[in-house]
Amino acid sequence: MNQNSTEAIKELLYKMADDLLIIGHRNSEWTGLGPILEEDISFSSMAQDKIGQAQAIYQLLHDLGEQEPDTVAFTRNANQFHNSQLVELPNGEYDFSLVRHFLYDHADQLRFEALANSSYEPLAKVARKVKGELKYHVFHANTWLVKLGSANEESHSRMQTAFNDAWNYALGMFEKSAFEDQLIAEGIFEGEDILQEKWLANITPYLIKAGIEIPASSNWKPVFGGRIGQHTAELSPLVEEMSEVFRYDPTAEW
């Protein structure tokens, strides 16, 4: 593998791992606060899954010469993270967290499904394992989006508002890498345009069932920048909180 290929893969791995770590931390904030006990447990379980998936990808980065997974996860500043801005936003009410969960996990599942056939075999091996874990996450998101979107007028209104608030941030998940063409040409990843197209096709039937309307494409304003370290003011305190234990005791384990 040449140096350019290595850098291209690292960029892809960083954005995936950082997305998973940050949304895993956000989801963990529902522990003890879920609207019902079942949801408290569900969000906690999904958060644990995502942090474990992040660790697996940070390990791939370590195999490519980056620092140890814990060091990479817990010693960087906010502007060194490559996550999309969607995942760093505060949880808000349960409606926003659920909508974000729906939008993110559909994209995440499709990304891992595509990467299961990646020409970079270490990533393909991880993807083949992870994509199975994500089936439950997506099923959970679909179930609750449809239930709450179609429950009653107030519930539907809240879900539509949350969806509108999240939409442009969700489009930011598909921000292209500087290595996009190379990743596609080398069969490492199919590219963000194809991923976004698949994502739209996947989420639309559930949105129709829930009665939730996608904003007109003329109003789409993707929030980019997260992949190159441009973040909201919300990420820095999250990173500080997330890394507090490691900074205090670097020998602590996941």
C-alpha positions, 0 to 999 in steps of 0.5 A: 500500500502506498502512502497516498492510499494509507492517508486516504484510508486513515481519513475514512477511518477517522471520520467513522470512528469519531462519529461512532464515539461521539454519538455513542457518548451522546446516546449514553447520556440517556442512561437513567433518563429514558422516557420509559425503562425499555428505552433507557436500556435500549439507548444505553445498549446501543451506546455501548455497541457504538463505542465498541465499534469505534474502538475496533476502528481506532485499532485499525488506525493504530495498525496503520501507525496511529497512536493507541485507541484510548490515546486517539479517542481521549487526548485530542482537542475538539478541532482534531475530531473528524465527526459530522456535526450531527452527532455532536449536537445536544440530545435535546428532547427524546424526539430529536435524539430519536430522529438523529438515531434514525438518520444516523443509523441508516447511514451507518448501516449502509456504510458498513454494508458497502465496506464489507466488500472493501478492497482494504481487507482489515476494514472489510473484516470489521465491517462484516461483523459490525453490519450485523450489530446495526440491524437492531439499531435500525429496527429500533429507530424505524419502529419508534419513528413510525410509532411517534410520527403517526401517533397523534397530532402533537407527537407528529408535530414534534417529530416533524420539527425535530426532523426539520432541525436535524435534516441539514446536519444529517446531510453533512454526514456525506461530506466528501473527503479530499481522497474521495476519487482515490477511495472509489478508484481503489475499491476501498469505498463506493463514495459519499454520493452513492451512500447518500442516494442509498440512504435517501431510498432507505429512509423514505418509506419509513418517513412516509409511514410516519407522515414526516415530510422531507424538506424541499431539495431547494431548502437543503443546506448541508452542514459541512465542516465536521470532517475537517475539524470545524465543529459547533461549540457543543463538541468541546465540552463533550470531549472534555467530559468524555476524556475526564477519566482517561486524563485523570487515570490513563491506565483505565480501560474501556 
